[in-house]
Amino acid sequence: MIRVNTKNIERLKASKNAVILAHNYQRPEVQDIADFVGDSLELSQKATKTDADILVFCGVDFMAETASILNPNKKVLIPDLGAICPMAQQLETEDLLVAKRKYPNAETVLYINTLAEDKAHADCICTSANAAQIVNSMDSDLILFGPDNNLAHYVRQRTNKEIISIPEYGLCPTHHQITVADLMEAREKHPDAKLVVHPECIPEIQEAADHIASTSGMVKHCKSSAGKEFLIGTEVGMLHRLEKEIPGKKFYPLSEYSVCPHMKMHTLEKVERALETEEPEITVRKGVADKARKAIERMLELSR
Ligand code: SF4
């Protein structure tokens, strides 16, 4: 096993005026070395506020792209280029354009889990923390929404607008594989635990939940809830942040197999190497970035 001297990471960060941003699903040791840990919305807001010259983004491709779009003058590094989001890959740009032509009066709201090329065709971006709020603040009553069909289900329960899913069956493999059987087994083991789940879970799991929230919403909810034990229905990396920030309560994974292999690709060794070599860098073509930025900034404006 390669041992990483975290002091060297700190030294490189200071000498290069770099910060490390890590998603809640990162490995515990990567979360612990990060300057900021959060969900997609928190990380994109943070990315607009830092005066660092280099952002080391420990998340998947679309997150690093978003950071680059919001910070065209900063260098955005991703420790492992293989960290892609399979859900973002499920949206074909051509399918989106066909739907936009078919429904000319619809507005397009895309989940932040999309590639920049697709964001460039959206009227507004959303995250799981603000999806219903964003859809409800659109002018049109007809919304093209993608790519997550489970998140679309969550939004449909909270809006009177008509939602058309693009693609029809987009999903996050990590959340979609949590089953009702997992829920029954977990409830048997932890009968007093409250069920808190992410809206990327299947509708049956959402409907059984005591609370549905983005990962940042989970932290807020579990802090303020009177409950002492929680079953957490999302990627297992989230438990590290919950246990660290809320030490007096107990957290159990709804399914211990909810692991996103792409999120786990970043290691301390790769973070150190990225800081040393200032590679791999994520860049987005200017024309695409300018259009995508408008849709992301509209979301940030509506989420204030
Ligand atoms: S957890 Fe799901 S949505 Fe998040 S990066 Fe992994 S595959 Fe994509």
Boltz pocket constraint, residues with backbone or C-beta under 6 A from the ligand:
constraints:
  - pocket:
      binder: B
      contacts: [[A, 25], [A, 60], [A, 84], [A, 85], [A, 86], [A, 87], [A, 88], [A, 113], [A, 172], [A, 173], [A, 174], [A, 175], [A, 235], [A, 260], [A, 262], [A, 263]]
      max_distance: 6.0
